[in-house]
Amino acid sequence: MLDFHALLSPNLNKSAKQSIEETNRDPSQSKLLWEQMGDVAKDLAAGTVGGAAQLVVGHPFDTIKVKLQSQPTPPPGQPPKFAGAMDAVKQTISAEGPRGLFKGLVPTMAREIPGNALMFGVYEATKQFIAGGQDTSELGRGSLILAGGVAGAAFWGSVYPTDVVKSKLQVDDFKNPKYSGSMDAFKKILAADGARGLYRGFGPAMARSVPANGACFLAYEVTRSLL
């Protein structure tokens, strides 16, 4: 499955970066500070804003995705708990209210905001490393794919445990919850499975994220060059 995060992040980052630049076009000290920042620092800032924006837009969809993926196979002749995405939305709101769509938001914040900041910073830093300087305009598509893949690996390598906690909270039973919150889930996973429990599924996530982010960043750069 294509990395949902990888699909959203570059466009959100671009919008965030443009928004930051727009707010600094007046003759002020903040404009001077922005102009003095290097590309890596700008991407760190834009990635932070983009990660926050992505939370508002994407988290309810992620909650429904996790619910559908984690529902058990029904006995023969019995229908599944959720007939589809819209049914999952209806059942979640009916049982838990709109808040149910935002379960696991805190660990998602701990994943998306620093993770996006790091990802876009690493992406720009990797491009500059390959180019041998700050001018990365002549990099080929292979180099851009490589930089995007490294950035995707940096994202998941730094924040993966928060994604595990997030997923546990999203599918926790509303009436009889196993976890009282993010820290409780973290402690119980650690107590039950050790540190390995916080990295369950890490290999497939990396195998998906590296090529997906490489392709997505390439598409982002190509599209930006055509605008």
N, C-alpha and C positions, 0 to 999 in steps of 0.2 A: 504494500500500500504506500502511495506517495506521501512523503512527509508533510503533514498539514502545516506544521510550523514553517517548513522550508518554503511552502507556497506563499504564505502571507508575509514573512519577514522582510524580504527585500523591498516590496512596494510600500509597506508601512515605514520602513527605514527611510526610503526616499522622501515620502511625504513629511516625516518627522524632520529630516534634515532640511528640507525646503522651508518648513515652518520655522525652524530655529533661525535660518538665514533671513527669513522675512522679518522676524522680530528684531533683527540686529541691523537693519538698513538705515535706521536713524543715526544722526551724528552723535553718538554717545560712547561712553567708556565700554559698554557691553559690546558694541560693534568692534571696537579696537581689540578687545579680548578675543572675540570670535575670529578676527582676521589673523591674530597671532597664534591661534591654535593650529597644530598640524592636522593633517588629514586623519591620522589615527585617532587623535583626541576628538575630532569632530564626529567620527564614526562611532566612537564610544558613547558620546552624548546622544547622537541620533538613535543609536540602538537602544539606549535606555528608554527614550520617549516612545520609540516604536514598540518595544516590549510591553510598556504600560498600555498603549492603545490596543495592542493585540488581545490583551486580557478582556477588555470590554466587548470586543467583537467576537472573539473565538471561543471563550470558555464554555458557554452553554452548548455549543456544537461538540466540543470535546467531551463534555459530560455525557451527552447522548451516545457518542461514539463508543466510549468506554462501557456504558451500560449494555449496548448491543453486543460488543465483543465479549463481554464477560458472562452473559446469560448462559446458564447450563443448557445442554441439549435436552429437550423434553422427552419423556417416555414415548414409546411408539403410539401413535394415534392421538397424542395430546399436542395442542398448539403451544408454541413458545410463549414466554412471558410477554415479550414485546413483538408485535406483528411487523413492526418497522420503525423508522425514525420518528414519524409523526405520532405513532401510538406510544412510543417511549416518552416523547415530550408531554403528551396528554396525561399519561399515568404518573409521571414525575410531578407535574404541577398539581394534579388531583391529590396525590398523597402527601406532598411536601410543600406545596406552594411554589411560587417563582424562585424562592431561595434554593430549592432543590437543584435548579439548573446551575447554581454557582457553588455547589459543594466542592471542596478542594481548592477554593480560590487562593487561600493563603500560600500553600506550597507552590501553586502555579505562579503566583507573584514572585516567590523566591526562585523560581526557575526562569521565567521569561525576562524579568527586568535585568538582573545581572547577566543572565545567559546571552541575551541579545546584545547587550553592551560589549561583552567579551567577544561574541561571534563576529560582529562587524569590525571591532578593533583588530582582531586577529586576521580577518580578511584583508583589511587595508595594509597591515604590517607585513603579511605574507606576500602581497603584491609588490610592496616596496623592496622586500628582501630579494624576490626573484628578479625584479628590474634593476637592482643595484642602486637604488636611489628613489627619490620621491616622485619622479615622473614615471607613471605607470601606463601612459597612454598608448605605448607601442607593444604592450603585452599581447601575445596571441591567445587564441581561445583555449588552448590546452593549459596555459598558465593560469587563466582565469578559473577554469574548472578545478585545477589543483588547489588554488587559493580558497575557492569555495568549499571544497572537500575538507581542507584543513580547518576552516572556520566551523563547519558543521561538527567535526570531531571535537573541536574545542568546546563547543556548546554542550554537547551531551556528556563529554568527559568531566565537565565541571559541575553540572547540575542534575545528573541522572537520579541520584537518591531522592531528590524532591519530586521527581516525576513518579517514582514508585509510591511515595507517600500520597501524592495527589490521587493516583488511581485507586488506592485502597479506600480513601475517604469517599470518592465518587460512587463506589458500589457498596458502601457500608449500609446496612439495614437502617432505615429511618426510625422504625419503632423500637428496635432493640440494637442500638449501635454498639459495635465492638470497640470503637475508638471515640474518645471524647474530644479529640482535636488533633492538630498536626503533630505536636510534640509527643502526644500519647501514642499516635500511630508509629512515629519514628522509634520510640523506645520499645514498643511491643514487637515491631519487626526485628529490631536489633537483638532483643532478648530471645526471640524464637529462632531466628535464622542466622544471627551474627551479621557481620558486615556484608557477607555475600547476599543476604536477603535484600539489601538496598540496591543491589546491582543485578537483580534477576531480570533477564531479558536484555541485558546491556549489549550483548553481541549482535543480535538482530537489529537493535535500535541503531547501532553504529553502522552496520552493513546497509541499512536503509538511508541513514542520514548523510553519509559521506557522498555517495553519488547523487542523491537527490539535491543536496545543497550545492554541489558542484554544478549540476545542470541548471539549477534555479538562479544562481548568481551569474552564470553565463547569459541566461535569458535576460536577466535584469540589466547587465552591462550592454548587451546588444540592443535591447529596446531603448535604453537611455541614449545610446549613440544615434539612434534614428529619430529621436524627438527634437 
